[in-house]
Structure formats: C-alpha cells, structure tokens
Amino acid sequence: MSKSSRLGLLRDRDFGRLFAATALGQLGDRIIFLALPLVAIAALHADEFQVGLLAAMTTAGSLLVGLPAGAWVDRMRKRSVMISTDLVRALVLLTIPVAWWAGLLAIWWLYTVALVHGVLTVFFDVAYVSYLPHLVGRRNLVEGNSKLSVIRSVTSISGPTVAGPLVGLVGAPATLLASSVGMAMSGLLASTIHKREQKPKSSERPQLGREIKDGLKFVLKSPVLRAILLGDAIFNLFLVMYQTMLLVFLERETGLQSFGIGLILSGMGCGALLGALLATTVAKRFGHGPVIWLASLVTCPLTVLMPLARTGWSVYVAAIGLAALSLGGVVRVVAQSSFQQALTPDRLLGRMSATARFVAWGGIPLGGLLGGASGSVLGATGTLWIGAAGMTLSVLPNLLSPLRTMRTLPTEGPPSSRTEASHVADNQTRMRDLWGEGSSPAHEVGAAERDDAGGSVGR
C-alpha cells in the first residue's frame, strides 16, 4: 500500500471502507451513550439505582464473555463476526423505539437491550482489533491504528453534539433509531470489503477452556505484552477513580455549571483527536516502544492541576491538563495496540485482544467502587490526588520492560543481502529480548503448530 500521499492507507479501497464503517458505527455508539440513559430518566422516570444498574449492564458483557469471546472469534473469520454483530446490534437497538411507540417499553427491556448490546460489542471489538493486521499488513499497523483513532476521536466529540439536539427534537427513544441505522450501515459497509480471510484452522475437538488458557499463557509469558497489560490495568483503575469524582469536584468545589463542565469534557475530546493525528509522527520521532511510557510520564502528572484548581481561571488551566491526558492516552494506545498486534500470531489475535479487553474493562467496576468509597472518606479532592498519583505510577511496568529501548515494531522480513544464518541469529536474539529465555510465540502455540503461527511475530 502506497504512502506517497497524505491519505496513506485511505487510498486503499478496503481500508477506506473499514474507516467509513468505523465512523458510522462509532457515531451510533456515541449517540447510545447519551440517549440510552435519557430513555430511562426522561421516558421511564427511573430512579438513581435503576440508572446505575443500567450503566452496569452496558459494561457487564466484558466480564461475562470477555475471555471466551477471544477463543470463539479465533475460530471464525473476523470480518464475518464484525458484520453479523453490527447488524444484530442494529436490530436490538431498534426494539426500543418500536416498544416505545407500542406502549410496551419498560426498564427491564432497557436492561436486556443494554446487556445484549454490550455482549455483542465485546465480540465486535475483539474481531475488529484482530482483523486490522490482516487488512493492512503488519508493517502498516501504526498508521492504520492512528487513522482509526482519529475517526473515533472525532465521533467522541461530534456524537454528543448530534445526540443532544436530536433528543430534544424527537425524544430519547426515537433518537436510538439513528443509532440503529448507523450500526446497520456500518455492517453493510463492512460487507463490501473485498479482501477475504482464510477460515482459521481448528482442531477436531476444540476445547474452550484450553484455548482460553493458551491465550492467557501467551500474553503473560511475553515481557512486552505482560507489561502493557499491567500498565493498562493500573492506569484504568485509577482513571475510573479519578473520573468518578471529577464531575462532583467540578460542580461542588469549583461551582461550574453544566455548560462549563461540557466545555472541559469537549476539551478532553479535542486532546484525544490531536493525539490521534500526532500518534504516527510521535512514534517515529521517539520510538514505538519508548513513546508508550513517555506519553504517560509526560501527561499523567498534569492531572494534579485539577485538585489544585479553585473557582475561576485556574479550572480552565487544569482542563488543559485533562486534554493533555487524553492526547497522551491516545498516543500510548495507538503504539501499544500496534505492538500487541505485531507480536501476536494470527491464530491468537482474538484471544490476545480479549485478554487485554478483559483486564482493561474488568477494573472499571472496581475503580468506580473505590472512587466512591474514597470520595466518601477523603472527599472529591483527595480522590483526584490518588487518581493522579496512580495514573502516573502506571508508567512503571512499561518503563521497566524491554519497551524502554525498542524503537521499532517487532517485524520480520526477508534476509535480503545478509546470509540466512545471520538473519536467524539476529532473529533469535530479538525473540529472547521480547519473550524471555526459552520462549517465543511459536513455542507458546506448540511445536506441532509452528507453521500455522508463522514461527514468530510478523508473518
């Protein structure tokens, strides 16, 4: 794929269709984020506990099927999983406006839709991450992840902007019709991608428990993947603690009204967009490995500006720190996602993605509980201090791993003009650095399947 123009991968027809499908699906998803709770609050007059339970239902899918989803997706063509889950999610969402117009909508219906939609989203996300290396090639992972992060950041800003007036115009239940249409169009666009995958080879007697165990073992045996996983778990735990008390702090300690709070949250979205635009350039400048820990080290400490803020201009100075956090977060995620995809053989991509998602999302409920408990004891300000410190400390696993000095993604190419023996020796040295003595991706998937796994990371 040529990179001779600024469009880069967007010049490729299949990637362009995935990009457009991502835009439509993400826009629909951001509308759901605002409209679904409003259906419960405004249309069904749900109380606080019911709204909280609805929020829990939306993320419960990661805990319920997070690990099995990876094993199941690895048995199937990823593109087919993406198409089918998009279309089924569209139908599930469509039941809300239909039930509303028929006078049948109830809170249990919303719970059911939120749970089913969340479970389907787990399968979609696992397949989505696993499909990208096949579509763009492992050498283009950073650019591909960066461009897809741009559109996700744009929709995180534009989604609420579209959803707010739409809810006011037609009501929250009818607004979900727009989400359903977006999901359906995303699936239909994905179905027009011409590049086909080969059906993954499967054993005659697949064993789900063993496949999940193989995926966990694969991730945990790699110093690089293990460091990324641990850093993500720490960061997300303390980020959710921080976010739990952020709105409480802004409203009660600084006296901001909803418009001012909205500006701060929009600023975070703008930071994420800028991070997506700069991710490829920054990774090339500082190295793909170092940028993972540098991004957190530079931006996470700036979150202490918020608990230091008081009524007035200092709040908006502190908001710059939150925008920087979003910028650094996207740069870090693009780089580490590219490492995860480059290091993982095709047959294990689904399980690697599911393991990473399970760890990253699994700490969200715990972070919310700890944030609430800490806020009750130490107040919102104290919890923000704890969250800022924890996010900053999340840099340590990556800083103390081989990522510290790895400037390029681990890819394998032909031996070129060098001798085969020299190439093999260099490759063995690199694999020992990445996987530890006596381990390699091929070793982890079993000697009998070395050919299927490609023998290493970058087939």
WODACOR-V740008 format. One record per residue. N is the residue number from 0. PSI is psi in whole degrees, -180 to 180 (999 if undefined). Layout:
BEGIN
n={N,N}
psi={PSI,PSI}
END
This chain:
BEGIN
n={0,1,2,3,4,5,6,7,8,9,10,11,12,13,14,15,16,17,18,19,20,21,22,23,24,25,26,27,28,29,30,31,32,33,34,35,36,37,38,39,40,41,42,43,44,45,46,47,48,49,50,51,52,53,54,55,56,57,58,59,60,61,62,63,64,65,66,67,68,69,70,71,72,73,74,75,76,77,78,79,80,81,82,83,84,85,86,87,88,89,90,91,92,93,94,95,96,97,98,99,100,101,102,103,104,105,106,107,108,109,110,111,112,113,114,115,116,117,118,119,120,121,122,123,124,125,126,127,128,129,130,131,132,133,134,135,136,137,138,139,140,141,142,143,144,145,146,147,148,149,150,151,152,153,154,155,156,157,158,159,160,161,162,163,164,165,166,167,168,169,170,171,172,173,174,175,176,177,178,179,180,181,182,183,184,185,186,187,188,189,190,191,192,193,194,195,196,197,198,199,200,201,202,203,204,205,206,207,208,209,210,211,212,213,214,215,216,217,218,219,220,221,222,223,224,225,226,227,228,229,230,231,232,233,234,235,236,237,238,239,240,241,242,243,244,245,246,247,248,249,250,251,252,253,254,255,256,257,258,259,260,261,262,263,264,265,266,267,268,269,270,271,272,273,274,275,276,277,278,279,280,281,282,283,284,285,286,287,288,289,290,291,292,293,294,295,296,297,298,299,300,301,302,303,304,305,306,307,308,309,310,311,312,313,314,315,316,317,318,319,320,321,322,323,324,325,326,327,328,329,330,331,332,333,334,335,336,337,338,339,340,341,342,343,344,345,346,347,348,349,350,351,352,353,354,355,356,357,358,359,360,361,362,363,364,365,366,367,368,369,370,371,372,373,374,375,376,377,378,379,380,381,382,383,384,385,386,387,388,389,390,391,392,393,394,395,396,397,398,399,400,401,402,403,404,405,406,407,408,409,410,411,412,413,414,415,416,417,418,419,420,421,422,423,424,425,426,427,428,429,430,431,432,433,434,435,436,437,438,439,440,441,442,443,444,445,446,447,448,449,450,451,452,453,454,455,456,457,458}
psi={126,143,27,-16,171,-26,-31,-122,-23,-15,-19,128,-43,-43,-37,-37,-39,-39,-46,-40,-39,-42,-48,-44,-42,-37,-45,-39,-39,-32,-41,-42,-37,-42,-37,-48,-34,-30,-44,-43,-52,-40,-36,-3,46,150,-180,-42,-41,-38,-41,-40,-36,-42,-40,-37,-32,-26,-3,-24,-36,-38,-33,-44,12,-51,-46,-32,-40,-44,-41,-44,-35,-15,-8,166,127,-39,-41,-38,-44,-45,-49,-41,-36,-47,-40,-39,-38,-43,-40,-45,-34,-25,-23,-55,-33,-46,-36,-47,-28,-3,23,-4,133,167,-36,-29,-43,-42,-46,-46,-44,-42,-48,-43,-41,-41,-45,-35,-36,-49,-42,-49,-41,-45,-38,-50,-38,-23,-29,-46,-35,-38,-44,-12,150,-25,-16,17,-42,-46,-42,-48,-38,-46,-39,-32,-33,-49,-33,-38,-40,-44,-27,-25,-46,-28,-57,-32,-37,-43,-40,-59,-33,-41,-42,-31,-47,-6,155,-45,-44,-29,-33,-16,-37,-39,-42,-43,-42,-43,-44,-43,-36,-47,-41,-39,-42,-31,-16,-3,126,-29,122,148,153,146,128,142,138,151,161,-32,78,138,112,-47,-42,-40,-41,-44,-42,-42,-45,-45,-41,-47,-45,-22,-19,122,-35,-52,-37,-41,-43,-44,-47,-42,-42,-44,-44,-46,-49,-37,-49,-27,-44,-38,-46,-48,-32,-38,-3,-49,-36,-45,-46,-38,-43,-32,-32,-12,18,142,176,-35,-45,-40,-40,-38,-42,-43,-37,-36,-37,-39,-38,-38,-41,-41,-45,-39,-40,-38,-32,-9,-47,-45,-45,-41,-40,-34,-45,-11,142,-34,-55,-32,-23,-44,-28,-40,-43,-41,-34,-38,-32,-41,-22,-14,-13,-14,-29,-50,-16,-14,154,179,132,-154,-26,-26,-41,-27,-44,-32,-29,-37,-39,-37,-39,-38,-44,-41,-51,-35,-42,-42,-44,-46,-40,-46,-45,-32,-39,-39,-47,-43,-38,-33,-14,126,154,-41,-11,4,-42,-45,-36,-47,-42,-39,-45,-42,-41,-44,-45,-44,-24,-27,-6,-50,-41,-42,-39,-43,-44,-38,-44,-43,-43,-39,-35,-34,-47,-10,168,-41,-46,-38,-37,-39,-45,-45,-43,-43,-44,-42,-38,-40,-18,-11,-23,-48,-41,-36,-33,11,175,-16,-22,-34,5,102,-18,158,146,99,156,133,-175,157,-9,-132,-9,163,155,-39,-40,-42,-45,-42,-44,-41,-41,-39,-45,-39,-36,-38,-40,-35,-7,160,130,5,154,164,-43,-38,-39,-34,-6,140,-34,-16,23,-39,-40,-39,-8,2,-17,-149,-29,68,999}
END
